[in-house]
Amino acid sequence: MKAGGRTIADTAQALKREADYPPVYHVPREDADMSAPTRVGHATHCPHKGDAS
């Protein structure tokens, strides 16, 4: 996975989760550049995982 020409994640271990909404891919932290994500101003809610921001 790249963003702005920078590799953010490189994995063969992603998990694909689906429910009644579009699929979401979960990437192990050890396969991702954890310095890349930044906090944004909005929040979401998942009925299975709870609130996120």
PDB file of N, CA, C and O in Angstrom:
ATOM      1  N   MET A   1       0.857  -1.164   0.000  1.00  0.00           N
ATOM      2  CA  MET A   1       0.000   0.000   0.000  1.00  0.00           C
ATOM      3  C   MET A   1       0.904   1.228   0.000  1.00  0.00           C
ATOM      4  O   MET A   1       1.827   1.331   0.808  1.00  0.00           O
ATOM      5  N   LYS A   2       0.630   2.151  -0.910  1.00  0.00           N
ATOM      6  CA  LYS A   2       1.413   3.379  -0.990  1.00  0.00           C
ATOM      7  C   LYS A   2       0.506   4.593  -0.901  1.00  0.00           C
ATOM      8  O   LYS A   2      -0.663   4.547  -1.285  1.00  0.00           O
ATOM      9  N   ALA A   3       1.060   5.666  -0.395  1.00  0.00           N
ATOM     10  CA  ALA A   3       0.369   6.954  -0.348  1.00  0.00           C
ATOM     11  C   ALA A   3       1.415   8.031  -0.578  1.00  0.00           C
ATOM     12  O   ALA A   3       2.427   8.081   0.121  1.00  0.00           O
ATOM     13  N   GLY A   4       1.173   8.894  -1.558  1.00  0.00           N
ATOM     14  CA  GLY A   4       2.117   9.958  -1.847  1.00  0.00           C
ATOM     15  C   GLY A   4       3.490   9.445  -2.232  1.00  0.00           C
ATOM     16  O   GLY A   4       4.493  10.098  -1.946  1.00  0.00           O
ATOM     17  N   GLY A   5       3.556   8.275  -2.883  1.00  0.00           N
ATOM     18  CA  GLY A   5       4.823   7.692  -3.280  1.00  0.00           C
ATOM     19  C   GLY A   5       5.572   6.988  -2.163  1.00  0.00           C
ATOM     20  O   GLY A   5       6.662   6.462  -2.391  1.00  0.00           O
ATOM     21  N   ARG A   6       5.020   6.967  -0.975  1.00  0.00           N
ATOM     22  CA  ARG A   6       5.650   6.356   0.203  1.00  0.00           C
ATOM     23  C   ARG A   6       4.972   5.020   0.505  1.00  0.00           C
ATOM     24  O   ARG A   6       3.744   4.934   0.485  1.00  0.00           O
ATOM     25  N   THR A   7       5.756   3.981   0.784  1.00  0.00           N
ATOM     26  CA  THR A   7       5.186   2.687   1.163  1.00  0.00           C
ATOM     27  C   THR A   7       4.706   2.776   2.607  1.00  0.00           C
ATOM     28  O   THR A   7       5.488   3.037   3.522  1.00  0.00           O
ATOM     29  N   ILE A   8       3.405   2.555   2.796  1.00  0.00           N
ATOM     30  CA  ILE A   8       2.787   2.622   4.112  1.00  0.00           C
ATOM     31  C   ILE A   8       2.680   1.231   4.728  1.00  0.00           C
ATOM     32  O   ILE A   8       2.857   1.067   5.936  1.00  0.00           O
ATOM     33  N   ALA A   9       2.391   0.230   3.896  1.00  0.00           N
ATOM     34  CA  ALA A   9       2.293  -1.144   4.383  1.00  0.00           C
ATOM     35  C   ALA A   9       2.678  -2.109   3.273  1.00  0.00           C
ATOM     36  O   ALA A   9       2.397  -1.871   2.098  1.00  0.00           O
ATOM     37  N   ASP A  10       3.322  -3.196   3.661  1.00  0.00           N
ATOM     38  CA  ASP A  10       3.707  -4.254   2.738  1.00  0.00           C
ATOM     39  C   ASP A  10       3.490  -5.557   3.490  1.00  0.00           C
ATOM     40  O   ASP A  10       4.265  -5.905   4.381  1.00  0.00           O
ATOM     41  N   THR A  11       2.443  -6.269   3.130  1.00  0.00           N
ATOM     42  CA  THR A  11       2.092  -7.468   3.892  1.00  0.00           C
ATOM     43  C   THR A  11       1.480  -8.536   3.000  1.00  0.00           C
ATOM     44  O   THR A  11       0.904  -8.242   1.952  1.00  0.00           O
ATOM     45  N   ALA A  12       1.615  -9.756   3.428  1.00  0.00           N
ATOM     46  CA  ALA A  12       0.918 -10.894   2.829  1.00  0.00           C
ATOM     47  C   ALA A  12      -0.028 -11.485   3.867  1.00  0.00           C
ATOM     48  O   ALA A  12      -0.580 -12.567   3.668  1.00  0.00           O
ATOM     49  N   GLN A  13      -0.217 -10.760   4.992  1.00  0.00           N
ATOM     50  CA  GLN A  13      -0.994 -11.280   6.113  1.00  0.00           C
ATOM     51  C   GLN A  13      -2.240 -10.453   6.433  1.00  0.00           C
ATOM     52  O   GLN A  13      -2.799 -10.584   7.522  1.00  0.00           O
ATOM     53  N   ALA A  14      -2.676  -9.615   5.512  1.00  0.00           N
ATOM     54  CA  ALA A  14      -3.861  -8.794   5.776  1.00  0.00           C
ATOM     55  C   ALA A  14      -5.093  -9.686   5.924  1.00  0.00           C
ATOM     56  O   ALA A  14      -5.221 -10.709   5.250  1.00  0.00           O
ATOM     57  N   LEU A  15      -5.984  -9.284   6.808  1.00  0.00           N
ATOM     58  CA  LEU A  15      -7.252  -9.987   6.998  1.00  0.00           C
ATOM     59  C   LEU A  15      -8.365  -9.127   6.409  1.00  0.00           C
ATOM     60  O   LEU A  15      -8.415  -7.921   6.647  1.00  0.00           O
ATOM     61  N   LYS A  16      -9.243  -9.741   5.650  1.00  0.00           N
ATOM     62  CA  LYS A  16     -10.379  -9.035   5.055  1.00  0.00           C
ATOM     63  C   LYS A  16     -11.615  -9.350   5.870  1.00  0.00           C
ATOM     64  O   LYS A  16     -11.973 -10.515   6.042  1.00  0.00           O
ATOM     65  N   ARG A  17     -12.265  -8.317   6.371  1.00  0.00           N
ATOM     66  CA  ARG A  17     -13.486  -8.474   7.173  1.00  0.00           C
ATOM     67  C   ARG A  17     -14.648  -7.848   6.431  1.00  0.00           C
ATOM     68  O   ARG A  17     -14.528  -6.751   5.885  1.00  0.00           O
ATOM     69  N   GLU A  18     -15.764  -8.540   6.412  1.00  0.00           N
ATOM     70  CA  GLU A  18     -16.961  -8.037   5.757  1.00  0.00           C
ATOM     71  C   GLU A  18     -18.161  -8.245   6.672  1.00  0.00           C
ATOM     72  O   GLU A  18     -18.192  -9.173   7.480  1.00  0.00           O
ATOM     73  N   ALA A  19     -19.118  -7.393   6.535  1.00  0.00           N
ATOM     74  CA  ALA A  19     -20.396  -7.534   7.233  1.00  0.00           C
ATOM     75  C   ALA A  19     -21.442  -6.980   6.274  1.00  0.00           C
ATOM     76  O   ALA A  19     -21.482  -7.376   5.109  1.00  0.00           O
ATOM     77  N   ASP A  20     -22.278  -6.083   6.743  1.00  0.00           N
ATOM     78  CA  ASP A  20     -23.289  -5.464   5.894  1.00  0.00           C
ATOM     79  C   ASP A  20     -22.798  -4.143   5.318  1.00  0.00           C
ATOM     80  O   ASP A  20     -23.606  -3.277   4.985  1.00  0.00           O
ATOM     81  N   TYR A  21     -21.483  -3.978   5.197  1.00  0.00           N
ATOM     82  CA  TYR A  21     -20.883  -2.760   4.680  1.00  0.00           C
ATOM     83  C   TYR A  21     -19.643  -3.163   3.869  1.00  0.00           C
ATOM     84  O   TYR A  21     -19.261  -4.333   3.892  1.00  0.00           O
ATOM     85  N   PRO A  22     -19.013  -2.236   3.161  1.00  0.00           N
ATOM     86  CA  PRO A  22     -17.849  -2.599   2.335  1.00  0.00           C
ATOM     87  C   PRO A  22     -16.740  -3.270   3.142  1.00  0.00           C
ATOM     88  O   PRO A  22     -16.595  -3.001   4.334  1.00  0.00           O
ATOM     89  N   PRO A  23     -15.956  -4.145   2.501  1.00  0.00           N
ATOM     90  CA  PRO A  23     -14.896  -4.848   3.217  1.00  0.00           C
ATOM     91  C   PRO A  23     -13.843  -3.895   3.777  1.00  0.00           C
ATOM     92  O   PRO A  23     -13.597  -2.818   3.234  1.00  0.00           O
ATOM     93  N   VAL A  24     -13.234  -4.321   4.871  1.00  0.00           N
ATOM     94  CA  VAL A  24     -12.161  -3.588   5.540  1.00  0.00           C
ATOM     95  C   VAL A  24     -10.973  -4.528   5.636  1.00  0.00           C
ATOM     96  O   VAL A  24     -11.130  -5.700   5.980  1.00  0.00           O
ATOM     97  N   TYR A  25      -9.792  -4.025   5.335  1.00  0.00           N
ATOM     98  CA  TYR A  25      -8.584  -4.827   5.419  1.00  0.00           C
ATOM     99  C   TYR A  25      -7.802  -4.446   6.678  1.00  0.00           C
ATOM    100  O   TYR A  25      -7.528  -3.269   6.912  1.00  0.00           O
ATOM    101  N   HIS A  26      -7.449  -5.439   7.477  1.00  0.00           N
ATOM    102  CA  HIS A  26      -6.669  -5.233   8.700  1.00  0.00           C
ATOM    103  C   HIS A  26      -5.247  -5.715   8.433  1.00  0.00           C
ATOM    104  O   HIS A  26      -5.033  -6.871   8.065  1.00  0.00           O
ATOM    105  N   VAL A  27      -4.280  -4.824   8.620  1.00  0.00           N
ATOM    106  CA  VAL A  27      -2.873  -5.111   8.360  1.00  0.00           C
ATOM    107  C   VAL A  27      -2.141  -5.212   9.696  1.00  0.00           C
ATOM    108  O   VAL A  27      -2.307  -4.339  10.547  1.00  0.00           O
ATOM    109  N   PRO A  28      -1.338  -6.254   9.901  1.00  0.00           N
ATOM    110  CA  PRO A  28      -0.570  -6.343  11.143  1.00  0.00           C
ATOM    111  C   PRO A  28       0.336  -5.120  11.321  1.00  0.00           C
ATOM    112  O   PRO A  28       0.951  -4.653  10.362  1.00  0.00           O
ATOM    113  N   ARG A  29       0.415  -4.610  12.541  1.00  0.00           N
ATOM    114  CA  ARG A  29       1.238  -3.420  12.817  1.00  0.00           C
ATOM    115  C   ARG A  29       2.687  -3.612  12.388  1.00  0.00           C
ATOM    116  O   ARG A  29       3.320  -2.668  11.915  1.00  0.00           O
ATOM    117  N   GLU A  30       3.219  -4.816  12.547  1.00  0.00           N
ATOM    118  CA  GLU A  30       4.620  -5.035  12.194  1.00  0.00           C
ATOM    119  C   GLU A  30       4.868  -4.935  10.687  1.00  0.00           C
ATOM    120  O   GLU A  30       6.018  -4.832  10.258  1.00  0.00           O
ATOM    121  N   ASP A  31       3.813  -4.964   9.887  1.00  0.00           N
ATOM    122  CA  ASP A  31       3.942  -4.837   8.433  1.00  0.00           C
ATOM    123  C   ASP A  31       3.593  -3.437   7.933  1.00  0.00           C
ATOM    124  O   ASP A  31       3.534  -3.209   6.725  1.00  0.00           O
ATOM    125  N   ALA A  32       3.365  -2.507   8.846  1.00  0.00           N
ATOM    126  CA  ALA A  32       2.969  -1.146   8.478  1.00  0.00           C
ATOM    127  C   ALA A  32       3.930  -0.125   9.077  1.00  0.00           C
ATOM    128  O   ALA A  32       4.523  -0.346  10.133  1.00  0.00           O
ATOM    129  N   ASP A  33       4.068   0.999   8.375  1.00  0.00           N
ATOM    130  CA  ASP A  33       4.850   2.126   8.889  1.00  0.00           C
ATOM    131  C   ASP A  33       3.925   2.894   9.829  1.00  0.00           C
ATOM    132  O   ASP A  33       3.114   3.705   9.382  1.00  0.00           O
ATOM    133  N   MET A  34       4.048   2.638  11.125  1.00  0.00           N
ATOM    134  CA  MET A  34       3.129   3.226  12.087  1.00  0.00           C
ATOM    135  C   MET A  34       3.386   4.712  12.342  1.00  0.00           C
ATOM    136  O   MET A  34       2.643   5.345  13.091  1.00  0.00           O
ATOM    137  N   SER A  35       4.431   5.278  11.727  1.00  0.00           N
ATOM    138  CA  SER A  35       4.650   6.718  11.829  1.00  0.00           C
ATOM    139  C   SER A  35       3.835   7.463  10.770  1.00  0.00           C
ATOM    140  O   SER A  35       3.738   8.689  10.815  1.00  0.00           O
ATOM    141  N   ALA A  36       3.251   6.735   9.821  1.00  0.00           N
ATOM    142  CA  ALA A  36       2.518   7.359   8.713  1.00  0.00           C
ATOM    143  C   ALA A  36       1.121   7.869   9.085  1.00  0.00           C
ATOM    144  O   ALA A  36       0.769   8.975   8.676  1.00  0.00           O
ATOM    145  N   PRO A  37       0.308   7.119   9.839  1.00  0.00           N
ATOM    146  CA  PRO A  37      -1.045   7.597  10.139  1.00  0.00           C
ATOM    147  C   PRO A  37      -1.031   8.859  11.003  1.00  0.00           C
ATOM    148  O   PRO A  37      -0.174   9.031  11.871  1.00  0.00           O
ATOM    149  N   THR A  38      -1.992   9.726  10.744  1.00  0.00           N
ATOM    150  CA  THR A  38      -2.160  10.924  11.565  1.00  0.00           C
ATOM    151  C   THR A  38      -3.611  11.002  12.019  1.00  0.00           C
ATOM    152  O   THR A  38      -4.517  10.559  11.313  1.00  0.00           O
ATOM    153  N   ARG A  39      -3.820  11.565  13.190  1.00  0.00           N
ATOM    154  CA  ARG A  39      -5.169  11.699  13.748  1.00  0.00           C
ATOM    155  C   ARG A  39      -5.939  12.757  12.954  1.00  0.00           C
ATOM    156  O   ARG A  39      -5.392  13.797  12.587  1.00  0.00           O
ATOM    157  N   VAL A  40      -7.197  12.475  12.701  1.00  0.00           N
ATOM    158  CA  VAL A  40      -8.060  13.419  11.988  1.00  0.00           C
ATOM    159  C   VAL A  40      -9.173  13.889  12.920  1.00  0.00           C
ATOM    160  O   VAL A  40      -9.312  13.394  14.039  1.00  0.00           O
ATOM    161  N   GLY A  41      -9.959  14.845  12.448  1.00  0.00           N
ATOM    162  CA  GLY A  41     -10.958  15.467  13.303  1.00  0.00           C
ATOM    163  C   GLY A  41     -12.311  14.786  13.384  1.00  0.00           C
ATOM    164  O   GLY A  41     -13.185  15.261  14.110  1.00  0.00           O
ATOM    165  N   HIS A  42     -12.518  13.683  12.662  1.00  0.00           N
ATOM    166  CA  HIS A  42     -13.843  13.060  12.755  1.00  0.00           C
ATOM    167  C   HIS A  42     -13.748  11.676  13.402  1.00  0.00           C
ATOM    168  O   HIS A  42     -12.661  11.113  13.531  1.00  0.00           O
ATOM    169  N   ALA A  43     -14.874  11.153  13.797  1.00  0.00           N
ATOM    170  CA  ALA A  43     -14.942   9.846  14.449  1.00  0.00           C
ATOM    171  C   ALA A  43     -15.964   8.967  13.716  1.00  0.00           C
ATOM    172  O   ALA A  43     -16.855   9.466  13.028  1.00  0.00           O
ATOM    173  N   THR A  44     -15.816   7.675  13.877  1.00  0.00           N
ATOM    174  CA  THR A  44     -16.767   6.725  13.289  1.00  0.00           C
ATOM    175  C   THR A  44     -17.181   5.735  14.370  1.00  0.00           C
ATOM    176  O   THR A  44     -16.587   5.677  15.447  1.00  0.00           O
ATOM    177  N   HIS A  45     -18.210   4.964  14.059  1.00  0.00           N
ATOM    178  CA  HIS A  45     -18.666   3.927  14.988  1.00  0.00           C
ATOM    179  C   HIS A  45     -18.877   2.638  14.231  1.00  0.00           C
ATOM    180  O   HIS A  45     -19.502   2.625  13.170  1.00  0.00           O
ATOM    181  N   CYS A  46     -18.359   1.555  14.773  1.00  0.00           N
ATOM    182  CA  CYS A  46     -18.574   0.219  14.240  1.00  0.00           C
ATOM    183  C   CYS A  46     -19.355  -0.565  15.284  1.00  0.00           C
ATOM    184  O   CYS A  46     -18.982  -0.568  16.458  1.00  0.00           O
ATOM    185  N   PRO A  47     -20.431  -1.229  14.878  1.00  0.00           N
ATOM    186  CA  PRO A  47     -21.214  -1.986  15.854  1.00  0.00           C
ATOM    187  C   PRO A  47     -20.437  -3.148  16.483  1.00  0.00           C
ATOM    188  O   PRO A  47     -20.829  -3.653  17.535  1.00  0.00           O
ATOM    189  N   HIS A  48     -19.354  -3.570  15.855  1.00  0.00           N
ATOM    190  CA  HIS A  48     -18.573  -4.691  16.377  1.00  0.00           C
ATOM    191  C   HIS A  48     -17.359  -4.243  17.188  1.00  0.00           C
ATOM    192  O   HIS A  48     -16.989  -4.893  18.166  1.00  0.00           O
ATOM    193  N   LYS A  49     -16.729  -3.113  16.774  1.00  0.00           N
ATOM    194  CA  LYS A  49     -15.482  -2.673  17.418  1.00  0.00           C
ATOM    195  C   LYS A  49     -15.650  -1.408  18.246  1.00  0.00           C
ATOM    196  O   LYS A  49     -14.759  -1.062  19.022  1.00  0.00           O
ATOM    197  N   GLY A  50     -16.760  -0.718  18.100  1.00  0.00           N
ATOM    198  CA  GLY A  50     -16.984   0.492  18.886  1.00  0.00           C
ATOM    199  C   GLY A  50     -16.563   1.761  18.167  1.00  0.00           C
ATOM    200  O   GLY A  50     -16.534   1.810  16.937  1.00  0.00           O
ATOM    201  N   ASP A  51     -16.236   2.785  18.942  1.00  0.00           N
ATOM    202  CA  ASP A  51     -15.898   4.099  18.387  1.00  0.00           C
ATOM    203  C   ASP A  51     -14.423   4.152  17.979  1.00  0.00           C
ATOM    204  O   ASP A  51     -13.566   3.504  18.580  1.00  0.00           O
ATOM    205  N   ALA A  52     -14.156   4.950  16.930  1.00  0.00           N
ATOM    206  CA  ALA A  52     -12.784   5.153  16.470  1.00  0.00           C
ATOM    207  C   ALA A  52     -12.619   6.595  16.032  1.00  0.00           C
ATOM    208  O   ALA A  52     -13.577   7.244  15.611  1.00  0.00           O
ATOM    209  N   SER A  53     -11.391   7.091  16.137  1.00  0.00           N
ATOM    210  CA  SER A  53     -11.088   8.439  15.649  1.00  0.00           C
ATOM    211  C   SER A  53      -9.686   8.468  15.096  1.00  0.00           C
ATOM    212  O   SER A  53      -9.227   9.511  14.631  1.00  0.00           O
TER     213      SER A  53
END
